[in-house]
Amino acid sequence: MNKTYFYIRVSSKDQNPIRQEVKAKEYNIPKEQVFIEKVSGKNVTDRPVLNNLMGALEEGDKLIVDSISRFARNTKDLIGLVEQLNHKGVIFKSIKEEIDTTTPTGMFMLTIFGAVAQLERDYIKDRQMEGIAIAVQEGKYKGRKAIEYPKQWDKYYKMMKEGTIKGVDVMRILDLKKTTFYKLVKQYEAK
């Protein structure tokens, strides 16, 4: 029996996926067929939830996303993912862009929207870099501030290296996000 899945992605653990979850409910998709990922889209290779979903999809299934920007980071990634879906015989639908890959027009629109989304991201990045260059020139931009070590960092780092505590426990105890924790470890070990 063919199933319909819904993929949801937000860029960070702080963002709320509720808006996309509402869309999944509107399509009456069972909770176990809704895959939620909290990870930046810029790292296209490190999306374990999406990878699990892609493995679960079978011929005749349908994958719905709120927007192609939630599914893929750039045109190349988008086209690669859609090719995988097509190879498996899975239908792809993007609500926002009204794309349905069961039609030639849907495939064409998918390619166009992917290219436009990539262009938009590139423009944003260019404007950001221009702004930083101006701020540096005016002496207003000093770069990102170094991450400060939490109290008791030395104690828990040493325990982790001795194997008496796991890194995930250190993150929980010191209330650190995964990325912050690993940046601190790298910074600490580079001293």
C-alpha positions as CSV (number, residue, x, y, z in Angstrom):
1,M,0.0,0.0,0.0
2,N,1.4,3.4,-1.0
3,K,2.1,5.9,1.8
4,T,2.3,9.6,1.9
5,Y,5.2,11.2,3.9
6,F,5.8,14.7,5.0
7,Y,9.4,16.1,5.5
8,I,9.8,19.0,7.8
9,R,13.1,20.9,8.4
10,V,13.9,23.9,10.5
11,S,17.4,25.4,10.5
12,S,18.2,25.2,14.2
13,K,17.1,23.5,17.4
14,D,15.6,26.9,18.6
15,Q,13.2,27.2,15.6
16,N,9.7,25.8,15.9
17,P,8.5,23.3,13.2
18,I,4.8,23.9,14.2
19,R,3.9,25.8,11.0
20,Q,5.0,22.9,8.8
21,E,3.4,20.4,11.2
22,V,0.1,22.1,10.7
23,K,0.5,21.6,6.9
24,A,1.1,17.9,7.5
25,K,-2.1,17.7,9.5
26,E,-4.0,19.4,6.7
27,Y,-3.0,16.5,4.4
28,N,-4.0,14.0,7.1
29,I,-0.6,12.4,7.2
30,P,-0.1,10.0,10.2
31,K,2.4,11.2,12.8
32,E,4.7,8.2,12.1
33,Q,5.0,9.3,8.5
34,V,6.0,12.9,9.4
35,F,9.8,13.3,9.5
36,I,11.1,16.3,11.4
37,E,14.7,17.5,11.2
38,K,16.3,20.3,13.1
39,V,19.5,21.0,11.1
40,S,20.9,23.7,8.9
41,G,20.3,23.1,5.2
42,K,23.7,24.3,4.3
43,N,25.3,20.9,5.2
44,V,23.6,18.8,2.6
45,T,25.3,15.6,3.5
46,D,24.5,15.6,7.3
47,R,20.8,15.3,7.4
48,P,20.1,11.9,9.1
49,V,16.4,12.3,9.3
50,L,16.2,13.0,5.6
51,N,18.5,10.1,4.9
52,N,16.3,7.8,6.9
53,L,13.2,9.0,5.1
54,M,14.8,8.5,1.7
55,G,15.6,4.9,2.7
56,A,12.0,4.3,3.9
57,L,10.4,5.5,0.6
58,E,9.1,2.9,-1.8
59,E,7.8,2.9,-5.3
60,G,4.4,4.6,-5.5
61,D,4.9,6.5,-2.2
62,K,4.5,10.3,-2.2
63,L,6.7,12.8,-0.4
64,I,5.3,16.2,0.5
65,V,7.2,19.2,1.7
66,D,6.1,22.7,2.6
67,S,8.7,24.4,0.4
68,I,11.6,23.3,-1.7
69,S,13.8,25.5,0.6
70,R,13.0,23.2,3.5
71,F,13.9,20.1,1.4
72,A,17.1,21.1,-0.4
73,R,19.7,23.7,0.0
74,N,20.7,24.4,-3.6
75,T,19.7,23.6,-7.1
76,K,22.2,20.7,-7.4
77,D,21.0,19.2,-4.1
78,L,17.4,19.6,-5.1
79,I,17.8,18.0,-8.5
80,G,19.9,15.2,-7.0
81,L,17.2,14.4,-4.4
82,V,14.4,14.6,-6.9
83,E,16.3,12.2,-9.2
84,Q,16.6,9.8,-6.3
85,L,12.9,10.0,-5.8
86,N,12.2,9.5,-9.5
87,H,14.5,6.5,-9.6
88,K,12.6,5.0,-6.7
89,G,9.2,5.8,-8.3
90,V,8.3,8.3,-5.6
91,I,6.1,11.3,-6.3
92,F,7.3,14.7,-5.0
93,K,5.0,17.6,-4.1
94,S,6.0,21.0,-2.8
95,I,3.0,22.9,-1.4
96,K,4.4,26.5,-1.5
97,E,5.6,26.2,-5.1
98,E,2.7,24.0,-6.2
99,I,5.1,21.5,-7.7
100,D,4.0,18.0,-8.5
101,T,6.6,15.7,-10.3
102,T,3.9,13.6,-11.9
103,T,3.7,16.1,-14.6
104,P,6.4,17.4,-17.1
105,T,5.4,21.0,-16.1
106,G,5.9,20.1,-12.5
107,M,9.5,18.8,-13.3
108,F,10.2,22.0,-15.3
109,M,8.9,24.3,-12.5
110,L,10.9,22.4,-9.9
111,T,14.1,23.1,-11.8
112,I,13.2,26.8,-12.3
113,F,12.3,27.3,-8.6
114,G,15.4,25.5,-7.4
115,A,17.5,27.9,-9.6
116,V,15.7,31.0,-8.3
117,A,16.0,29.9,-4.7
118,Q,19.8,29.4,-5.2
119,L,20.1,32.8,-6.8
120,E,18.3,34.4,-3.9
121,R,20.6,32.7,-1.3
122,D,23.6,33.9,-3.3
123,Y,22.4,37.4,-3.4
124,I,21.8,37.4,0.4
125,K,25.3,36.1,1.0
126,D,26.8,38.7,-1.3
127,R,25.0,41.5,0.5
128,Q,26.1,40.2,3.8
129,M,29.7,40.1,2.7
130,E,29.5,43.6,1.3
131,G,28.0,44.8,4.6
132,I,30.8,43.1,6.6
133,A,33.5,44.6,4.3
134,I,32.1,48.1,4.9
135,A,31.9,47.5,8.7
136,V,35.5,46.3,8.7
137,Q,36.6,49.3,6.7
138,E,34.9,51.6,9.2
139,G,36.3,49.7,12.1
140,K,32.9,48.7,13.4
141,Y,33.2,45.0,12.7
142,K,35.4,42.9,15.0
143,G,34.3,39.5,13.9
144,R,32.5,36.9,16.0
145,K,33.2,37.0,19.7
146,A,35.1,33.9,21.0
147,I,32.9,31.4,22.8
148,E,33.4,31.5,26.5
149,Y,33.9,28.3,28.4
150,P,31.2,27.6,30.9
151,K,32.0,27.3,34.6
152,Q,33.4,23.8,35.4
153,W,34.4,23.2,31.8
154,D,37.8,21.9,32.8
155,K,36.3,19.5,35.3
156,Y,33.8,18.0,32.8
157,Y,36.2,18.0,29.9
158,K,38.7,16.0,31.9
159,M,36.0,13.6,33.0
160,M,34.9,13.1,29.4
161,K,38.5,12.4,28.2
162,E,38.9,9.9,31.1
163,G,35.8,8.2,29.9
164,T,33.8,8.6,33.1
165,I,31.2,10.8,31.4
166,K,29.9,11.0,27.8
167,G,30.1,14.2,25.7
168,V,26.3,14.2,25.4
169,D,26.1,14.3,29.2
170,V,28.5,17.2,29.3
171,M,26.3,19.1,26.8
172,R,23.3,18.5,29.0
173,I,24.9,19.4,32.3
174,L,26.5,22.6,30.9
175,D,23.5,23.4,28.8
176,L,25.4,23.6,25.5
177,K,24.2,23.1,22.0
178,K,26.0,20.4,20.1
179,T,27.7,22.8,17.7
180,T,28.8,25.0,20.6
181,F,30.1,22.0,22.5
182,Y,32.3,20.8,19.7
183,K,33.6,24.3,18.9
184,L,34.6,24.6,22.6
185,V,36.3,21.1,22.4
186,K,38.2,22.1,19.3
187,Q,39.2,25.4,20.7
188,Y,40.3,23.9,24.0
189,E,42.3,21.2,22.3
190,A,44.1,23.7,20.0
191,K,45.5,25.6,23.0
